[in-house]
Amino acid sequence: MTRKRRTREHVIADLSVNFVERQVLLCGYTVEHPRHDYGYDLSLTTYDANGEPEDGEVRIQVKATDTLRLLKGGTTFPWKVARSDLARWIYDPLPVILVVYDARADKACWFYIQRYFQTLPGFNLFAAGKTVTVHVPTANVLDVGAIQQFARFRDAVGNQRRGIRHDL
């Protein structure tokens, strides 16, 4: 009888989440791991200068690879995303960040899902195939500055929602 094995894919998946967590912790923020994974691996919570939690969160999906293939020019790499994930991510009111971890280089790049798809003229999710290929910019390096940028994305979205009324 063959026992279950810990594969390279399991190892780099754990390393990818660890990589993101480290950048978050260096900012003084925290991440939570949702109990059930329905398209999000981590939820980022930020804190103000007094250590108090700030409103809203950033949702993060982490992917890992040993074989990152840069496109011509080296400024982007392709990444296939399941349409079923996009159906959830695109309509989420909170920012959704896709992080792709390159295990061989021990670095990660990020991609702001909603921002990208809102700028695509005529994009129709329901006309897409089972996967959609996005081009992740290599300049979007995941580091402390990127994590802080994610908080600004969240704040910009939150500022748009200030008119929500709950007394209706």
C-alpha positions in Angstrom: 0.0 0.0 0.0 1.3 3.4 -1.0 1.2 6.2 1.6 0.3 9.7 0.9 3.3 11.8 0.1 4.3 15.4 0.5 5.0 16.6 -3.0 7.0 19.5 -4.3 3.7 21.2 -5.1 2.8 21.0 -1.4 6.1 22.4 -0.3 6.1 25.4 -2.6 2.4 26.1 -1.8 3.4 26.4 1.8 6.5 28.5 1.0 4.3 30.9 -1.1 1.9 31.5 1.8 4.9 31.9 4.2 6.4 34.5 1.8 3.2 36.6 1.8 2.8 36.2 5.5 6.3 37.5 6.1 5.8 40.7 4.1 2.5 41.3 5.9 4.1 40.8 9.3 7.0 43.1 8.5 4.3 45.8 8.0 2.8 45.1 11.4 -0.4 43.7 9.9 -2.0 40.2 10.2 -3.4 37.6 7.9 -6.1 35.1 8.6 -6.5 31.8 6.8 -10.1 31.2 6.0 -11.3 27.9 7.4 -12.7 26.9 4.0 -11.0 27.9 0.7 -13.5 29.1 -1.7 -11.1 31.2 -3.8 -9.2 33.1 -1.1 -6.2 31.9 0.8 -5.6 34.9 3.0 -7.5 37.9 4.4 -5.2 40.8 5.2 -6.1 43.1 8.1 -4.2 46.3 8.7 -3.7 48.5 11.8 -3.4 52.2 12.4 -0.5 53.9 14.2 -2.2 53.1 17.5 -2.4 49.4 16.7 -6.2 49.5 16.2 -7.6 47.5 13.3 -8.6 49.4 10.2 -11.9 48.9 8.5 -12.1 46.4 5.6 -9.7 43.7 4.5 -7.9 42.7 1.4 -8.4 39.2 0.0 -5.4 37.3 -1.3 -5.2 34.2 -3.5 -1.7 32.7 -3.5 -0.3 30.5 -6.3 3.2 28.9 -6.6 5.3 27.6 -9.4 8.8 26.2 -10.1 8.5 27.1 -13.8 7.7 30.8 -14.3 7.8 31.5 -18.0 8.4 35.2 -18.8 7.0 36.6 -22.0 9.1 38.3 -24.6 10.8 41.3 -23.1 10.5 39.9 -19.6 8.0 42.4 -18.3 5.1 40.0 -17.7 4.4 36.4 -17.4 1.1 34.6 -18.2 -1.0 33.0 -15.5 -4.2 31.0 -16.1 -7.1 31.8 -13.8 -10.2 29.6 -13.6 -13.4 31.4 -14.7 -15.1 30.1 -11.6 -12.6 32.0 -9.5 -13.0 35.1 -11.6 -16.7 35.0 -11.2 -16.2 35.3 -7.4 -13.3 37.8 -7.5 -14.5 40.3 -10.0 -17.7 41.1 -8.1 -16.2 41.1 -4.6 -16.5 44.6 -3.2 -13.1 44.2 -1.4 -9.8 44.2 -3.3 -8.7 40.8 -4.5 -5.0 40.3 -5.1 -3.6 37.3 -7.0 0.0 36.5 -5.8 2.2 34.2 -7.9 5.2 32.9 -6.0 8.3 31.9 -8.0 9.8 29.2 -5.8 13.1 29.0 -7.7 13.8 32.8 -7.4 12.1 33.0 -3.9 10.1 36.1 -5.0 6.5 36.8 -5.8 4.6 39.2 -8.0 1.0 40.4 -7.6 -2.0 41.3 -9.7 -5.0 43.4 -8.7 -7.9 41.4 -10.2 -10.8 43.9 -10.2 -8.6 46.8 -11.4 -7.4 44.8 -14.4 -10.8 43.5 -15.5 -12.5 46.8 -15.1 -10.1 48.3 -17.6 -10.7 45.6 -20.3 -13.1 47.1 -22.8 -15.9 44.7 -23.7 -14.7 41.9 -21.4 -17.5 39.3 -20.9 -16.7 36.8 -18.2 -19.5 34.5 -19.4 -18.1 34.4 -22.9 -14.7 33.4 -21.6 -13.5 29.8 -21.6 -12.9 27.7 -18.5 -9.7 29.7 -17.9 -8.6 33.2 -18.6 -5.0 34.1 -19.0 -3.8 37.3 -17.3 -0.4 38.8 -17.8 1.2 39.5 -14.4 3.7 42.4 -14.5 7.2 41.4 -13.1 7.5 45.0 -11.8 4.7 44.2 -9.3 7.1 42.7 -6.8 5.5 41.5 -3.6 7.3 43.3 -0.8 6.4 45.6 2.2 5.6 48.4 -0.2 3.2 46.2 -2.1 1.4 45.2 1.1 1.0 48.9 2.0 -0.3 49.6 -1.5 -3.0 46.9 -1.0 -4.1 48.8 2.1 -4.4 51.9 0.0 -6.5 50.0 -2.6 -8.8 48.9 0.3 -9.1 52.5 1.5 -9.9 53.8 -1.9 -12.7 51.2 -2.2 -13.9 51.9 1.3 -14.1 55.7 0.5 -16.5 54.9 -2.3 -18.8 53.0 0.0 -19.2 55.7 2.6 -22.8 56.4 1.4 -24.1 52.9 2.3 -27.2 53.1 4.5 -28.3 50.4 6.8 -31.4 52.1 8.2 -33.6 51.3 5.2 
